[in-house]
């Protein structure tokens, strides 16, 4: 493969990556929307935000659905980051009150 | 809303979250597959793995496609983790050689 051929193939792969990334961003936002709904229900019912048992279930679900090539550890680290961001959002919402005011 | 009603609603939301998460795992693996293809092409053409300019493009793409409610900073932090995992995969592949042997 010449360097020029390699560059062309890489360009094709990058178009695919950018498309996958946009779909990941959409799903992350969809997830955030549901997390916000959960926050509202918890606030209304005065339930605790942080439920370690539920977080275990979230990890069990993602691990179980992972068919690779990504390793279990990599999936876990990525979801730790995602869940951490979601926890921050719920906490901020909780502090701001029902209508999102500060 | 009674506590029982709240529990029911939370359960519905959790089914949605688990479904979104499985789709995120699928996309992460799809992305990993393309990253592995990129690694093979780079190795064959003896191009460098790490290209900071390309990483800037990846971030520009995800930021541009983010419509919220997730903040720009949260999206960036999540993709920093994703890209870091992908970089590790490419490096490991590079070291193992063309057929994945150690």
N, CA and C atoms of all chains as a GROMACS GRO file, in nm:
protein
  612
    1UNK      N    1   0.084  -0.121   0.000
    1UNK     CA    2   0.000   0.000   0.000
    1UNK      C    3   0.088   0.126   0.000
    2UNK      N    4   0.065   0.217  -0.093
    2UNK     CA    5   0.142   0.342  -0.094
    2UNK      C    6   0.090   0.434   0.017
    3UNK      N    7   0.170   0.535   0.048
    3UNK     CA    8   0.128   0.630   0.153
    3UNK      C    9  -0.001   0.701   0.109
    4UNK      N   10  -0.014   0.730  -0.020
    4UNK     CA   11  -0.133   0.798  -0.070
    4UNK      C   12  -0.256   0.708  -0.056
    5UNK      N   13  -0.240   0.580  -0.088
    5UNK     CA   14  -0.350   0.484  -0.071
    5UNK      C   15  -0.391   0.474   0.076
    6UNK      N   16  -0.290   0.468   0.162
    6UNK     CA   17  -0.316   0.460   0.306
    6UNK      C   18  -0.396   0.582   0.352
    7UNK      N   19  -0.355   0.699   0.305
    7UNK     CA   20  -0.425   0.824   0.344
    7UNK      C   21  -0.572   0.820   0.301
    8UNK      N   22  -0.596   0.768   0.180
    8UNK     CA   23  -0.735   0.759   0.131
    8UNK      C   24  -0.818   0.664   0.219
    9UNK      N   25  -0.759   0.551   0.252
    9UNK     CA   26  -0.833   0.455   0.335
    9UNK      C   27  -0.859   0.511   0.474
   10UNK      N   28  -0.756   0.578   0.529
   10UNK     CA   29  -0.774   0.639   0.661
   10UNK      C   30  -0.888   0.742   0.658
   11UNK      N   31  -0.894   0.817   0.548
   11UNK     CA   32  -0.999   0.917   0.536
   11UNK      C   33  -1.137   0.852   0.540
   12UNK      N   34  -1.150   0.739   0.470
   12UNK     CA   35  -1.279   0.667   0.471
   12UNK      C   36  -1.315   0.621   0.613
   13UNK      N   37  -1.214   0.566   0.682
   13UNK     CA   38  -1.239   0.519   0.819
   13UNK      C   39  -1.280   0.634   0.910
   14UNK      N   40  -1.221   0.752   0.885
   14UNK     CA   41  -1.251   0.865   0.972
   14UNK      C   42  -1.393   0.917   0.954
   15UNK      N   43  -1.442   0.905   0.833
   15UNK     CA   44  -1.583   0.940   0.808
   15UNK      C   45  -1.673   0.847   0.891
   16UNK      N   46  -1.638   0.718   0.894
   16UNK     CA   47  -1.714   0.621   0.974
   16UNK      C   48  -1.709   0.656   1.123
   17UNK      N   49  -1.588   0.687   1.171
   17UNK     CA   50  -1.570   0.721   1.313
   17UNK      C   51  -1.654   0.844   1.350
   18UNK      N   52  -1.648   0.946   1.265
   18UNK     CA   53  -1.723   1.068   1.296
   18UNK      C   54  -1.872   1.040   1.303
   19UNK      N   55  -1.919   0.952   1.217
   19UNK     CA   56  -2.061   0.916   1.218
   19UNK      C   57  -2.097   0.840   1.346
   20UNK      N   58  -2.012   0.743   1.383
   20UNK     CA   59  -2.035   0.668   1.508
   20UNK      C   60  -2.035   0.763   1.627
   21UNK      N   61  -1.940   0.856   1.629
   21UNK     CA   62  -1.929   0.950   1.742
   21UNK      C   63  -2.054   1.036   1.755
   22UNK      N   64  -2.108   1.080   1.642
   22UNK     CA   65  -2.231   1.162   1.651
   22UNK      C   66  -2.346   1.081   1.708
   23UNK      N   67  -2.350   0.952   1.672
   23UNK     CA   68  -2.456   0.868   1.728
   23UNK      C   69  -2.434   0.844   1.877
   24UNK      N   70  -2.308   0.833   1.919
   24UNK     CA   71  -2.279   0.818   2.063
   24UNK      C   72  -2.324   0.944   2.138
   25UNK      N   73  -2.293   1.061   2.083
   25UNK     CA   74  -2.335   1.187   2.147
   25UNK      C   75  -2.487   1.191   2.161
   26UNK      N   76  -2.558   1.151   2.056
   26UNK     CA   77  -2.705   1.150   2.062
   26UNK      C   78  -2.754   1.058   2.174
   27UNK      N   79  -2.695   0.940   2.183
   27UNK     CA   80  -2.738   0.845   2.287
   27UNK      C   81  -2.705   0.897   2.427
   28UNK      N   82  -2.588   0.960   2.441
   28UNK     CA   83  -2.552   1.017   2.571
   28UNK      C   84  -2.654   1.123   2.612
   29UNK      N   85  -2.698   1.203   2.516
   29UNK     CA   86  -2.798   1.305   2.547
   29UNK      C   87  -2.935   1.244   2.577
   30UNK      N   88  -2.968   1.136   2.504
   30UNK     CA   89  -3.093   1.065   2.531
   30UNK      C   90  -3.089   1.011   2.675
   31UNK      N   91  -2.974   0.954   2.711
   31UNK     CA   92  -2.956   0.900   2.846
   31UNK      C   93  -2.969   1.011   2.951
   32UNK      N   94  -2.910   1.126   2.921
   32UNK     CA   95  -2.915   1.238   3.014
   32UNK      C   96  -3.059   1.284   3.035
   33UNK      N   97  -3.139   1.285   2.928
   33UNK     CA   98  -3.279   1.322   2.939
   33UNK      C   99  -3.354   1.231   3.034
   34UNK      N  100  -3.328   1.101   3.024
   34UNK     CA  101  -3.395   1.005   3.113
   34UNK      C  102  -3.346   1.024   3.257
   35UNK      N  103  -3.216   1.049   3.272
   35UNK     CA  104  -3.160   1.073   3.406
   35UNK      C  105  -3.224   1.196   3.471
   36UNK      N  106  -3.250   1.297   3.389
   36UNK     CA  107  -3.318   1.416   3.441
   36UNK      C  108  -3.460   1.383   3.487
   37UNK      N  109  -3.529   1.300   3.408
   37UNK     CA  110  -3.663   1.255   3.449
   37UNK      C  111  -3.658   1.179   3.581
   38UNK      N  112  -3.558   1.093   3.593
   38UNK     CA  113  -3.540   1.016   3.717
   38UNK      C  114  -3.518   1.112   3.835
   39UNK      N  115  -3.435   1.213   3.812
   39UNK     CA  116  -3.408   1.312   3.916
   39UNK      C  117  -3.535   1.381   3.963
   40UNK      N  118  -3.620   1.416   3.866
   40UNK     CA  119  -3.747   1.482   3.900
   40UNK      C  120  -3.835   1.392   3.987
   41UNK      N  121  -3.848   1.266   3.947
   41UNK     CA  122  -3.932   1.171   4.023
   41UNK      C  123  -3.876   1.152   4.163
   42UNK      N  124  -3.744   1.137   4.172
   42UNK     CA  125  -3.681   1.115   4.304
   42UNK      C  126  -3.702   1.235   4.396
   43UNK      N  127  -3.691   1.354   4.334
   43UNK     CA  128  -3.708   1.475   4.415
   43UNK      C  129  -3.852   1.484   4.466
   44UNK      N  130  -3.946   1.458   4.375
   44UNK     CA  131  -4.087   1.465   4.412
   44UNK      C  132  -4.120   1.364   4.522
   45UNK      N  133  -4.063   1.245   4.511
   45UNK     CA  134  -4.093   1.138   4.607
   45UNK      C  135  -3.995   1.136   4.724
   46UNK      N  136  -3.903   1.235   4.723
   46UNK     CA  137  -3.800   1.246   4.828
   46UNK      C  138  -3.720   1.116   4.848
   47UNK      N  139  -3.679   1.061   4.735
   47UNK     CA  140  -3.594   0.941   4.738
   47UNK      C  141  -3.447   0.984   4.722
   48UNK      N  142  -3.354   0.905   4.771
   48UNK     CA  143  -3.212   0.943   4.758
   48UNK      C  144  -3.165   0.939   4.612
   49UNK      N  145  -3.074   1.031   4.574
   49UNK     CA  146  -3.019   1.031   4.437
   49UNK      C  147  -2.929   0.911   4.418
   50UNK      N  148  -2.841   0.894   4.513
   50UNK     CA  149  -2.735   0.795   4.495
   50UNK      C  150  -2.781   0.658   4.542
   51UNK      N  151  -2.786   0.564   4.451
   51UNK     CA  152  -2.827   0.427   4.486
   51UNK      C  153  -2.721   0.330   4.434
   52UNK      N  154  -2.629   0.294   4.522
   52UNK     CA  155  -2.517   0.208   4.477
   52UNK      C  156  -2.564   0.077   4.414
   53UNK      N  157  -2.676   0.022   4.462
   53UNK     CA  158  -2.725  -0.105   4.408
   53UNK      C  159  -2.765  -0.088   4.261
   54UNK      N  160  -2.828   0.025   4.231
   54UNK     CA  161  -2.868   0.052   4.093
   54UNK      C  162  -2.743   0.067   4.004
   55UNK      N  163  -2.640   0.130   4.056
   55UNK     CA  164  -2.517   0.145   3.976
   55UNK      C  165  -2.457   0.009   3.944
   56UNK      N  166  -2.465  -0.083   4.038
   56UNK     CA  167  -2.417  -0.220   4.011
   56UNK      C  168  -2.495  -0.282   3.895
   57UNK      N  169  -2.626  -0.257   3.895
   57UNK     CA  170  -2.710  -0.311   3.786
   57UNK      C  171  -2.672  -0.252   3.652
   58UNK      N  172  -2.640  -0.121   3.652
   58UNK     CA  173  -2.600  -0.054   3.527
   58UNK      C  174  -2.473  -0.120   3.473
   59UNK      N  175  -2.376  -0.142   3.559
   59UNK     CA  176  -2.251  -0.206   3.515
   59UNK      C  177  -2.276  -0.350   3.470
   60UNK      N  178  -2.361  -0.422   3.543
   60UNK     CA  179  -2.390  -0.561   3.505
   60UNK      C  180  -2.451  -0.564   3.365
   61UNK      N  181  -2.543  -0.471   3.338
   61UNK     CA  182  -2.608  -0.465   3.206
   61UNK      C  183  -2.507  -0.437   3.093
   62UNK      N  184  -2.419  -0.339   3.114
   62UNK     CA  185  -2.325  -0.306   3.006
   62UNK      C  186  -2.222  -0.418   2.986
   63UNK      N  187  -2.176  -0.478   3.094
   63UNK     CA  188  -2.079  -0.588   3.084
   63UNK      C  189  -2.140  -0.705   3.009
   64UNK      N  190  -2.266  -0.733   3.044
   64UNK     CA  191  -2.334  -0.848   2.986
   64UNK      C  192  -2.356  -0.828   2.836
   65UNK      N  193  -2.375  -0.703   2.796
   65UNK     CA  194  -2.405  -0.677   2.654
   65UNK      C  195  -2.277  -0.659   2.570
   66UNK      N  196  -2.163  -0.652   2.636
   66UNK     CA  197  -2.038  -0.629   2.562
   66UNK      C  198  -1.991  -0.754   2.488
   67UNK      N  199  -1.987  -0.745   2.356
   67UNK     CA  200  -1.942  -0.857   2.274
   67UNK      C  201  -1.799  -0.835   2.220
   68UNK      N  202  -1.734  -0.727   2.262
   68UNK     CA  203  -1.599  -0.696   2.216
   68UNK      C  204  -1.601  -0.630   2.079
   69UNK      N  205  -1.489  -0.588   2.023
   69UNK     CA  206  -1.352  -0.614   2.070
   69UNK      C  207  -1.308  -0.533   2.191
   70UNK      N  208  -1.389  -0.440   2.238
   70UNK     CA  209  -1.350  -0.361   2.355
   70UNK      C  210  -1.344  -0.452   2.478
   71UNK      N  211  -1.241  -0.436   2.559
   71UNK     CA  212  -1.228  -0.521   2.677
   71UNK      C  213  -1.329  -0.480   2.784
   72UNK      N  214  -1.356  -0.572   2.875
   72UNK     CA  215  -1.446  -0.546   2.986
   72UNK      C  216  -1.400  -0.424   3.068
   73UNK      N  217  -1.267  -0.419   3.089
   73UNK     CA  218  -1.211  -0.311   3.171
   73UNK      C  219  -1.230  -0.176   3.101
   74UNK      N  220  -1.212  -0.174   2.970
   74UNK     CA  221  -1.226  -0.048   2.895
   74UNK      C  222  -1.372  -0.001   2.900
   75UNK      N  223  -1.466  -0.095   2.881
   75UNK     CA  224  -1.609  -0.059   2.888
   75UNK      C  225  -1.641  -0.006   3.028
   76UNK      N  226  -1.588  -0.072   3.128
   76UNK     CA  227  -1.614  -0.028   3.266
   76UNK      C  228  -1.561   0.114   3.290
   77UNK      N  229  -1.439   0.140   3.244
   77UNK     CA  230  -1.380   0.274   3.266
   77UNK      C  231  -1.461   0.382   3.193
   78UNK      N  232  -1.505   0.352   3.071
   78UNK     CA  233  -1.584   0.450   2.996
   78UNK      C  234  -1.718   0.476   3.067
   79UNK      N  235  -1.782   0.370   3.114
   79UNK     CA  236  -1.911   0.389   3.184
   79UNK      C  237  -1.895   0.452   3.322
   80UNK      N  238  -1.781   0.432   3.385
   80UNK     CA  239  -1.757   0.504   3.512
   80UNK      C  240  -1.759   0.654   3.487
   81UNK      N  241  -1.699   0.696   3.375
   81UNK     CA  242  -1.696   0.838   3.341
   81UNK      C  243  -1.839   0.887   3.310
   82UNK      N  244  -1.911   0.809   3.228
   82UNK     CA  245  -2.048   0.848   3.190
   82UNK      C  246  -2.136   0.861   3.315
   83UNK      N  247  -2.130   0.762   3.403
   83UNK     CA  248  -2.215   0.761   3.523
   83UNK      C  249  -2.176   0.875   3.616
   84UNK      N  250  -2.047   0.903   3.623
   84UNK     CA  251  -2.001   1.014   3.706
   84UNK      C  252  -2.059   1.147   3.656
   85UNK      N  253  -2.060   1.165   3.526
   85UNK     CA  254  -2.118   1.288   3.468
   85UNK      C  255  -2.268   1.297   3.499
   86UNK      N  256  -2.336   1.184   3.489
   86UNK     CA  257  -2.481   1.181   3.512
   86UNK      C  258  -2.513   1.212   3.659
   87UNK      N  259  -2.428   1.160   3.749
   87UNK     CA  260  -2.447   1.185   3.893
   87UNK      C  261  -2.435   1.334   3.922
   88UNK      N  262  -2.339   1.398   3.856
   88UNK     CA  263  -2.321   1.542   3.873
   88UNK      C  264  -2.446   1.616   3.827
   89UNK      N  265  -2.502   1.575   3.713
   89UNK     CA  266  -2.622   1.640   3.661
   89UNK      C  267  -2.739   1.627   3.759
   90UNK      N  268  -2.758   1.505   3.812
   90UNK     CA  269  -2.868   1.485   3.908
   90UNK      C  270  -2.848   1.569   4.034
   91UNK      N  271  -2.723   1.579   4.078
   91UNK     CA  272  -2.695   1.656   4.200
   91UNK      C  273  -2.726   1.804   4.177
   92UNK      N  274  -2.680   1.855   4.064
   92UNK     CA  275  -2.703   1.995   4.031
   92UNK      C  276  -2.854   2.023   4.022
   93UNK      N  277  -2.928   1.935   3.956
   93UNK     CA  278  -3.075   1.949   3.944
   93UNK      C  279  -3.141   1.950   4.082
   94UNK      N  280  -3.096   1.860   4.167
   94UNK     CA  281  -3.150   1.847   4.303
   94UNK      C  282  -3.133   1.979   4.377
   95UNK      N  283  -3.015   2.039   4.362
   95UNK     CA  284  -2.984   2.163   4.434
   95UNK      C  285  -3.065   2.280   4.379
   96UNK      N  286  -3.090   2.276   4.249
   96UNK     CA  287  -3.158   2.388   4.185
   96UNK      C  288  -3.308   2.389   4.207
   97UNK      N  289  -3.364   2.274   4.246
   97UNK     CA  290  -3.508   2.268   4.271
   97UNK      C  291  -3.587   2.232   4.147
   98UNK      N  292  -3.720   2.217   4.163
   98UNK     CA  293  -3.806   2.157   4.062
   98UNK      C  294  -3.806   2.225   3.926
   99UNK      N  295  -3.789   2.355   3.919
   99UNK     CA  296  -3.800   2.420   3.789
   99UNK      C  297  -3.665   2.457   3.730
  100UNK      N  298  -3.561   2.407   3.793
  100UNK     CA  299  -3.428   2.431   3.739
  100UNK      C  300  -3.370   2.566   3.780
  101UNK      N  301  -3.446   2.643   3.864
  101UNK     CA  302  -3.392   2.772   3.907
  101UNK      C  303  -3.276   2.749   4.004
  102UNK      N  304  -3.187   2.848   4.010
  102UNK     CA  305  -3.071   2.831   4.098
  102UNK      C  306  -3.111   2.846   4.244
  103UNK      N  307  -4.737   1.217   4.419
  103UNK     CA  308  -4.690   1.083   4.380
  103UNK      C  309  -4.652   1.004   4.504
  104UNK      N  310  -4.708   0.884   4.518
  104UNK     CA  311  -4.671   0.800   4.632
  104UNK      C  312  -4.534   0.736   4.604
  105UNK      N  313  -4.473   0.684   4.710
  105UNK     CA  314  -4.343   0.618   4.695
  105UNK      C  315  -4.354   0.499   4.600
  106UNK      N  316  -4.468   0.428   4.606
  106UNK     CA  317  -4.489   0.311   4.518
  106UNK      C  318  -4.499   0.354   4.372
  107UNK      N  319  -4.571   0.464   4.348
  107UNK     CA  320  -4.582   0.518   4.211
  107UNK      C  321  -4.445   0.560   4.159
  108UNK      N  322  -4.371   0.627   4.248
  108UNK     CA  323  -4.236   0.672   4.209
  108UNK      C  324  -4.149   0.553   4.171
  109UNK      N  325  -4.154   0.448   4.250
  109UNK     CA  326  -4.075   0.326   4.222
  109UNK      C  327  -4.111   0.269   4.086
  110UNK      N  328  -4.240   0.266   4.053
  110UNK     CA  329  -4.284   0.215   3.923
  110UNK      C  330  -4.229   0.299   3.809
  111UNK      N  331  -4.237   0.430   3.826
  111UNK     CA  332  -4.188   0.518   3.719
  111UNK      C  333  -4.037   0.504   3.703
  112UNK      N  334  -3.966   0.494   3.817
  112UNK     CA  335  -3.820   0.477   3.811
  112UNK      C  336  -3.786   0.348   3.737
  113UNK      N  337  -3.866   0.245   3.763
  113UNK     CA  338  -3.840   0.117   3.697
  113UNK      C  339  -3.853   0.130   3.544
  114UNK      N  340  -3.954   0.204   3.499
  114UNK     CA  341  -3.971   0.227   3.354
  114UNK      C  342  -3.851   0.302   3.296
  115UNK      N  343  -3.807   0.405   3.369
  115UNK     CA  344  -3.693   0.484   3.321
  115UNK      C  345  -3.566   0.398   3.313
  116UNK      N  346  -3.555   0.305   3.408
  116UNK     CA  347  -3.435   0.222   3.411
  116UNK      C  348  -3.429   0.124   3.296
  117UNK      N  349  -3.547   0.080   3.252
  117UNK     CA  350  -3.551  -0.006   3.133
  117UNK      C  351  -3.499   0.074   3.012
  118UNK      N  352  -3.541   0.201   3.003
  118UNK     CA  353  -3.494   0.287   2.894
  118UNK      C  354  -3.342   0.306   2.901
  119UNK      N  355  -3.291   0.334   3.021
  119UNK     CA  356  -3.147   0.357   3.040
  119UNK      C  357  -3.068   0.233   2.998
  120UNK      N  358  -3.114   0.116   3.042
  120UNK     CA  359  -3.042  -0.007   3.009
  120UNK      C  360  -3.038  -0.029   2.858
  121UNK      N  361  -3.148   0.007   2.791
  121UNK     CA  362  -3.152  -0.007   2.645
  121UNK      C  363  -3.053   0.090   2.579
  122UNK      N  364  -3.054   0.215   2.623
  122UNK     CA  365  -2.960   0.315   2.569
  122UNK      C  366  -2.816   0.268   2.592
  123UNK      N  367  -2.789   0.218   2.712
  123UNK     CA  368  -2.653   0.175   2.745
  123UNK      C  369  -2.606   0.062   2.653
  124UNK      N  370  -2.695  -0.033   2.625
  124UNK     CA  371  -2.656  -0.143   2.535
  124UNK      C  372  -2.623  -0.090   2.396
  125UNK      N  373  -2.699   0.012   2.353
  125UNK     CA  374  -2.670   0.071   2.222
  125UNK      C  375  -2.537   0.147   2.225
  126UNK      N  376  -2.506   0.211   2.337
  126UNK     CA  377  -2.377   0.281   2.348
  126UNK      C  378  -2.263   0.179   2.342
  127UNK      N  379  -2.277   0.067   2.413
  127UNK     CA  380  -2.173  -0.038   2.411
  127UNK      C  381  -2.152  -0.087   2.267
  128UNK      N  382  -2.263  -0.109   2.194
  128UNK     CA  383  -2.251  -0.154   2.054
  128UNK      C  384  -2.173  -0.053   1.970
  129UNK      N  385  -2.205   0.075   1.988
  129UNK     CA  386  -2.137   0.178   1.909
  129UNK      C  387  -1.989   0.189   1.948
  130UNK      N  388  -1.961   0.175   2.077
  130UNK     CA  389  -1.820   0.179   2.120
  130UNK      C  390  -1.742   0.065   2.056
  131UNK      N  391  -1.805  -0.051   2.046
  131UNK     CA  392  -1.738  -0.164   1.983
  131UNK      C  393  -1.725  -0.146   1.832
  132UNK      N  394  -1.826  -0.084   1.773
  132UNK     CA  395  -1.818  -0.054   1.629
  132UNK      C  396  -1.701   0.042   1.605
  133UNK      N  397  -1.690   0.142   1.692
  133UNK     CA  398  -1.581   0.239   1.682
  133UNK      C  399  -1.446   0.170   1.698
  134UNK      N  400  -1.439   0.079   1.794
  134UNK     CA  401  -1.314   0.007   1.820
  134UNK      C  402  -1.273  -0.074   1.696
  135UNK      N  403  -1.371  -0.136   1.630
  135UNK     CA  404  -1.342  -0.212   1.508
  135UNK      C  405  -1.278  -0.124   1.402
  136UNK      N  406  -1.332  -0.003   1.385
  136UNK     CA  407  -1.276   0.089   1.284
  136UNK      C  408  -1.136   0.135   1.327
  137UNK      N  409  -1.120   0.159   1.457
  137UNK     CA  410  -0.988   0.200   1.508
  137UNK      C  411  -0.885   0.090   1.482
  138UNK      N  412  -0.927  -0.034   1.496
  138UNK     CA  413  -0.835  -0.145   1.468
  138UNK      C  414  -0.797  -0.147   1.319
  139UNK      N  415  -0.895  -0.122   1.232
  139UNK     CA  416  -0.866  -0.115   1.088
  139UNK      C  417  -0.766  -0.002   1.060
  140UNK      N  418  -0.787   0.111   1.126
  140UNK     CA  419  -0.697   0.225   1.109
  140UNK      C  420  -0.555   0.186   1.152
  141UNK      N  421  -0.547   0.115   1.265
  141UNK     CA  422  -0.417   0.071   1.316
  141UNK      C  423  -0.345  -0.018   1.213
  142UNK      N  424  -0.421  -0.108   1.150
  142UNK     CA  425  -0.362  -0.199   1.050
  142UNK      C  426  -0.307  -0.120   0.932
  143UNK      N  427  -0.386  -0.023   0.882
  143UNK     CA  428  -0.342   0.058   0.768
  143UNK      C  429  -0.218   0.140   0.805
  144UNK      N  430  -0.221   0.198   0.925
  144UNK     CA  431  -0.106   0.280   0.967
  144UNK      C  432   0.020   0.196   0.980
  145UNK      N  433   0.002   0.076   1.033
  145UNK     CA  434   0.118  -0.012   1.051
  145UNK      C  435   0.176  -0.050   0.915
  146UNK      N  436   0.085  -0.087   0.825
  146UNK     CA  437   0.130  -0.128   0.690
  146UNK      C  438   0.201  -0.014   0.619
  147UNK      N  439   0.149   0.108   0.636
  147UNK     CA  440   0.207   0.223   0.565
  147UNK      C  441   0.311   0.295   0.650
  148UNK      N  442   0.340   0.237   0.768
  148UNK     CA  443   0.437   0.295   0.862
  148UNK      C  444   0.410   0.442   0.895
  149UNK      N  445   0.283   0.468   0.922
  149UNK     CA  446   0.244   0.603   0.964
  149UNK      C  447   0.236   0.608   1.117
  150UNK      N  448   0.253   0.726   1.177
  150UNK     CA  449   0.246   0.734   1.324
  150UNK      C  450   0.105   0.707   1.377
  151UNK      N  451   0.097   0.641   1.495
  151UNK     CA  452  -0.035   0.615   1.556
  151UNK      C  453  -0.097   0.745   1.603
  152UNK      N  454  -0.017   0.820   1.675
  152UNK     CA  455  -0.072   0.937   1.744
  152UNK      C  456  -0.069   1.059   1.653
  153UNK      N  457  -0.187   1.112   1.624
  153UNK     CA  458  -0.196   1.231   1.540
  153UNK      C  459  -0.282   1.335   1.610
  154UNK      N  460  -0.215   1.426   1.682
  154UNK     CA  461  -0.290   1.524   1.761
  154UNK      C  462  -0.391   1.604   1.677
  155UNK      N  463  -0.357   1.632   1.552
  155UNK     CA  464  -0.448   1.711   1.468
  155UNK      C  465  -0.579   1.636   1.446
  156UNK      N  466  -0.567   1.506   1.424
  156UNK     CA  467  -0.688   1.424   1.405
  156UNK      C  468  -0.773   1.422   1.533
  157UNK      N  469  -0.705   1.417   1.648
  157UNK     CA  470  -0.782   1.418   1.774
  157UNK      C  471  -0.860   1.549   1.790
  158UNK      N  472  -0.800   1.658   1.745
  158UNK     CA  473  -0.872   1.786   1.749
  158UNK      C  474  -0.999   1.778   1.663
  159UNK      N  475  -0.987   1.713   1.546
  159UNK     CA  476  -1.103   1.698   1.457
  159UNK      C  477  -1.212   1.614   1.523
  160UNK      N  478  -1.170   1.510   1.594
  160UNK     CA  479  -1.268   1.423   1.662
  160UNK      C  480  -1.347   1.505   1.764
  161UNK      N  481  -1.276   1.585   1.843
  161UNK     CA  482  -1.343   1.668   1.943
  161UNK      C  483  -1.433   1.773   1.876
  162UNK      N  484  -1.383   1.833   1.768
  162UNK     CA  485  -1.463   1.934   1.698
  162UNK      C  486  -1.593   1.872   1.649
  163UNK      N  487  -1.585   1.750   1.595
  163UNK     CA  488  -1.705   1.681   1.544
  163UNK      C  489  -1.806   1.654   1.656
  164UNK      N  490  -1.759   1.602   1.770
  164UNK     CA  491  -1.854   1.569   1.876
  164UNK      C  492  -1.914   1.695   1.939
  165UNK      N  493  -1.832   1.799   1.954
  165UNK     CA  494  -1.882   1.925   2.012
  165UNK      C  495  -1.989   1.984   1.921
  166UNK      N  496  -1.960   1.979   1.793
  166UNK     CA  497  -2.049   2.039   1.695
  166UNK      C  498  -2.184   1.967   1.690
  167UNK      N  499  -2.179   1.836   1.716
  167UNK     CA  500  -2.304   1.758   1.706
  167UNK      C  501  -2.382   1.756   1.837
  168UNK      N  502  -2.323   1.807   1.944
  168UNK     CA  503  -2.390   1.805   2.075
  168UNK      C  504  -2.504   1.908   2.083
  169UNK      N  505  -2.625   1.858   2.101
  169UNK     CA  506  -2.743   1.946   2.111
  169UNK      C  507  -2.791   1.955   2.256
  170UNK      N  508  -2.717   1.894   2.351
  170UNK     CA  509  -2.758   1.896   2.492
  170UNK      C  510  -2.866   1.795   2.520
  171UNK      N  511  -2.910   1.775   2.644
  171UNK     CA  512  -2.880   1.858   2.761
  171UNK      C  513  -2.741   1.839   2.821
  172UNK      N  514  -2.662   1.746   2.769
  172UNK     CA  515  -2.528   1.726   2.824
  172UNK      C  516  -2.443   1.850   2.792
  173UNK      N  517  -2.365   1.895   2.890
  173UNK     CA  518  -2.282   2.014   2.867
  173UNK      C  519  -2.164   1.979   2.778
  174UNK      N  520  -2.107   2.080   2.716
  174UNK     CA  521  -1.988   2.064   2.632
  174UNK      C  522  -1.874   1.998   2.710
  175UNK      N  523  -1.857   2.043   2.835
  175UNK     CA  524  -1.747   1.991   2.917
  175UNK      C  525  -1.768   1.842   2.947
  176UNK      N  526  -1.893   1.804   2.974
  176UNK     CA  527  -1.922   1.664   3.005
  176UNK      C  528  -1.895   1.577   2.882
  177UNK      N  529  -1.939   1.622   2.765
  177UNK     CA  530  -1.914   1.547   2.641
  177UNK      C  531  -1.764   1.534   2.618
  178UNK      N  532  -1.693   1.643   2.641
  178UNK     CA  533  -1.548   1.639   2.621
  178UNK      C  534  -1.482   1.539   2.714
  179UNK      N  535  -1.522   1.540   2.842
  179UNK     CA  536  -1.461   1.447   2.938
  179UNK      C  537  -1.490   1.302   2.902
  180UNK      N  538  -1.613   1.275   2.859
  180UNK     CA  539  -1.648   1.137   2.821
  180UNK      C  540  -1.566   1.094   2.698
  181UNK      N  541  -1.553   1.182   2.600
  181UNK     CA  542  -1.476   1.145   2.480
  181UNK      C  543  -1.326   1.138   2.507
  182UNK      N  544  -1.278   1.215   2.604
  182UNK     CA  545  -1.137   1.200   2.642
  182UNK      C  546  -1.110   1.057   2.689
  183UNK      N  547  -1.204   1.006   2.768
  183UNK     CA  548  -1.190   0.868   2.817
  183UNK      C  549  -1.198   0.768   2.700
  184UNK      N  550  -1.297   0.786   2.613
  184UNK     CA  551  -1.314   0.695   2.498
  184UNK      C  552  -1.188   0.695   2.413
  185UNK      N  553  -1.138   0.814   2.380
  185UNK     CA  554  -1.021   0.824   2.292
  185UNK      C  555  -0.897   0.767   2.359
  186UNK      N  556  -0.887   0.787   2.489
  186UNK     CA  557  -0.774   0.731   2.562
  186UNK      C  558  -0.776   0.577   2.554
  187UNK      N  559  -0.893   0.517   2.569
  187UNK     CA  560  -0.904   0.370   2.558
  187UNK      C  561  -0.866   0.324   2.417
  188UNK      N  562  -0.909   0.400   2.317
  188UNK     CA  563  -0.881   0.362   2.177
  188UNK      C  564  -0.732   0.372   2.146
  189UNK      N  565  -0.668   0.472   2.203
  189UNK     CA  566  -0.524   0.492   2.183
  189UNK      C  567  -0.447   0.372   2.240
  190UNK      N  568  -0.492   0.327   2.358
  190UNK     CA  569  -0.430   0.210   2.421
  190UNK      C  570  -0.444   0.088   2.329
  191UNK      N  571  -0.562   0.069   2.271
  191UNK     CA  572  -0.586  -0.045   2.182
  191UNK      C  573  -0.492  -0.040   2.062
  192UNK      N  574  -0.481   0.078   2.000
  192UNK     CA  575  -0.392   0.092   1.884
  192UNK      C  576  -0.248   0.063   1.921
  193UNK      N  577  -0.207   0.110   2.038
  193UNK     CA  578  -0.068   0.091   2.080
  193UNK      C  579  -0.041  -0.058   2.102
  194UNK      N  580  -0.132  -0.125   2.170
  194UNK     CA  581  -0.116  -0.269   2.196
  194UNK      C  582  -0.108  -0.345   2.064
  195UNK      N  583  -0.198  -0.313   1.970
  195UNK     CA  584  -0.199  -0.377   1.837
  195UNK      C  585  -0.066  -0.356   1.765
  196UNK      N  586  -0.017  -0.234   1.772
  196UNK     CA  587   0.109  -0.196   1.707
  196UNK      C  588   0.222  -0.285   1.759
  197UNK      N  589   0.222  -0.303   1.893
  197UNK     CA  590   0.331  -0.378   1.955
  197UNK      C  591   0.322  -0.528   1.922
  198UNK      N  592   0.197  -0.574   1.907
  198UNK     CA  593   0.178  -0.718   1.884
  198UNK      C  594   0.205  -0.761   1.741
  199UNK      N  595   0.205  -0.666   1.649
  199UNK     CA  596   0.234  -0.699   1.510
  199UNK      C  597   0.109  -0.731   1.432
  200UNK      N  598   0.123  -0.754   1.300
  200UNK     CA  599   0.012  -0.762   1.205
  200UNK      C  600  -0.094  -0.866   1.236
  201UNK      N  601  -0.059  -0.978   1.297
  201UNK     CA  602  -0.161  -1.082   1.318
  201UNK      C  603  -0.210  -1.087   1.462
  202UNK      N  604  -0.171  -0.987   1.538
  202UNK     CA  605  -0.219  -0.980   1.676
  202UNK      C  606  -0.138  -1.068   1.772
  203UNK      N  607  -0.032  -1.133   1.721
  203UNK     CA  608   0.050  -1.215   1.812
  203UNK      C  609   0.131  -1.124   1.903
  204UNK      N  610   0.168  -1.178   2.019
  204UNK     CA  611   0.244  -1.096   2.115
  204UNK      C  612   0.388  -1.077   2.071
   0.00000   0.00000   0.00000
